[in-house]
Structures are given as structure tokens and as C-alpha cells.
């Protein structure tokens, strides 16, 4: 079975492999999807070649992305000879549905309701998604919304748990001083002000508590409380996980699964989590076992959870060990590839 994976954002398999060898990115292919070959699937990656042939077409591709909230310009030749097309998210999924003759499994990354989508984004998705042989998401909570809003039959909706390269994100020894809280992320659902307010509260009883944050979002914080990394860290983010005692992720309410990549990177690194309890997060974080879940927008609750873990070393270390074991049992890119292969064969 030949499976074509269209790539977004100028991704190239060769460039990704080079960056992997340099220790910059996990897995040796985008999203670790080369592992589909372990399930007797012939997987081929299709870069957005229309955007690479000339400066004019590059401008056209950029214009398409801008006007449609991120959709890629995908050439029909790149989808030829496919028995199935696997699109990781809407950027390639919607264009593939409009161009491919083969069945398409369309991933959902940020789409929710028609009202929340931009005009062009929503119109194209409404036309394309009913054509999908399968629609899949890595947050279970978004699937009922997608089914209802975009008229997708329940049997075509699939929850595929996110998986990561747990060799790249190795389990880290506990830091010598358990006072650093770490976080990362810059999508629109990140609630860094609540996180900063929580750590500021924690510092009243844990004077050495501090936040290390990888994000380019605007941030206001008391001097000396937060170290902000605005540059692209790539593989160097593993150093932040190494220094962290706790990884905390504050989010605005959403069913999109925002924050799940950081959740799994932290778990694989052996760090306990404090995470906003948005729908679908509990598919990944077991409250009281691998982390603590708190209500959205509640700085007091987040501060209490962070403080508990910083002050209780035994709990913190045990949660970290369980998190690392859980990531390797349930949330690897190998496991994700197995779920995807099962879905593709059933289309």
C-alpha cells in the first residue's frame, strides 16, 4: 500500500534527516511517519514542490497560506500513484482532499467550529472534509465538535494519540535543586499570564522558585522571576527539561489539544506536570499519577499544585518516573504509527 504524506511549511525529508543527525529535531522524518514502513506500508513524503520551483510560485504559495490561514499549495503530481494520502493537519489535509484521487486521511490540528474558522478557511474545509475517507485528531475532545460542525459521520472519526521520539527526549536525572518551573509554547491558547501569576505566588513560600519559559509571546513579569527564551531552541529545549523540577502548562479553554507536545516531551524527560485540565488532556496526563490537573484561568490552583510538587520531593520524583514510563508505553511515535497504519488499512 503506497501512502503519500504531503508536507507543509517547506519541510523536506532530506533537510529533516540532516537536522536529526545534528540533534536539532526528533525522529529521522517529520512526525516520525517513516515508522509506517514497520507496518508494511510504502510511505513517501511529498514536499510542497510548487512553492520551490520559482520565486513567482513561492510568492503564490505564500499568498495562498496567508489568505487561507495556512493551507499549502499542493500539486496533483505529488499525490499521483498513491493508494492513500495521510495528511498530518489541515494545512495539507484540506488541499489534498481537493486535489487527490486517492482516499485521504485528514488530520485536524486547530479546526473546531465553523464560526471560529476564517472565511476562506471555513469555506474550503466545508467543501473538503465531507470527502475524507477518515478524519483524525490527537485530542479526543475535538472529534464530536468536528463531526457535528462539519458533517462527518462518526465511523470516519478517529482518535490517534500523539507520539514522540522518546529516545530523543531521554529520561533525565532529577535536578540538584528542585526549584525551577519550566514551560514552553506560543500558540493562541497559551495562558502565560496565569502561569506567571502562579509562580509569583509560589515564590512567597518557596523563595528560590523561578520560571524558565520558551516562548516568543509578549510577557509581563516581575524582574528576576522569569527567564524567557524567545529564540528557536530546537533540540536545545532538552536542556530546559533537564533543569526543570516541574513542567507547568497554563492554557485558555480549548478542545484543540494545545500543549500536548510539551506534555509528552516533559513526560518522556521524567518530569511531573501541572497542566490546565482542558478536555482531552486527561487522555495523556493521569491526575495524581503523572501530574496534577487544574482548572483553566485559576492561578491559585496552579500555584497550589506547583508548590505541592516543589515541596514534596518524593511525590515529584515518583510522578516523574511514572510519567517517563507512561510515555514509553503509550505515547511513542512507534505507537502512533501503529494506530495510523490501522486506520489507513481500514479506509
Phi, psi and omega in degrees: 000120181270120181245121177261132178247102176288138184254149182250165170063029179075013179297141178228131179304319181293316180294321178298315180299321178297315180293327177296315179297331179276359179078021183268329185225154178279161180057162182263005174217159178305129178064007182069022187282353170300339181290350172299334178296336177293348181245031175062032175252137178271096186265133179230134179265136182241100177297162178284075190291337179296332180277002184246350189282328181204163178296325179298312181292329175298318178295321178298315180297318178296321179296318178299314179299317182294315186285340183246016180062036169116359181292144181268153174271106185250129179276139179302324180302328181290343180258000181292153177067014178272139169275336177202153176243130178248110179258130186285327177205187186297331184305322178251336184294311181295312176300321180296321178297330180275348185241330190278147172267338179279159176300142183241130168262110188260120177280148178244122180250319184223353181291138174228262183264161177298321181295332181275347181273149173295166186299306180293317179305310182293320181295317179291320179296320180296326178284324189272314191301323177298345179277348188292138172287330177208145173236127186228154181213157181262004171237116185297331186292336183279340187296316176299325178295314180299315181300316183287313186286326188245013172059052178253127180296142183305324183291348178260002179262133185224133171267118179243104181302138177298144175228151180228171178277099183280356169279319178295314176265076184290154176293128186260144173296154180298141178292154182295323178244122185267062183233354184266128173258135182238149174207166179203157175129149183214022174279173188290350180266357178289135180245067182297327177301320177295321179296315179298316179299323180293313181294325177298320176295317182301323184298338180294331179248343176235085190303333182270000180298139179208161182246133173245119191232126175259103183191147175258006178291147177301142185213135173245127182208152176301144181301133177087355182273324189234135167256119185253133175250105182267345180282162176286114187275332185052228184294343180291349178296340177298332176293326177292318176298323181297320183282342187281141168271323181222143172251124183238134183230112177261133185226148167285158180302131179196156173250014185279345185086019176306136177094352188291328178296315178296321176307310184287324176299318179294315180300312180299328180282354179083031181247133175289155187243149162237119189223143172300132185276065174283157178305132179096339181296325182291349171293340184246319184252121177270115183299128180082356181244303178249355179180186179235133180255137184229157181293154178297142173069011184256091181295326179297315181294319179293320177298317180298319180292316178297315181300316180303315182288324179292326184272339182251091184298319181299315178297316182299314182291321180293318177298320178298318178296317179294323178298315180297318180294319180295318179301319183283339178274322192238341193230044175264163176294335174295317179294318178299317179298323179296317177297317181295319179297320178298317178296316183296321180291335182272354184289000000 
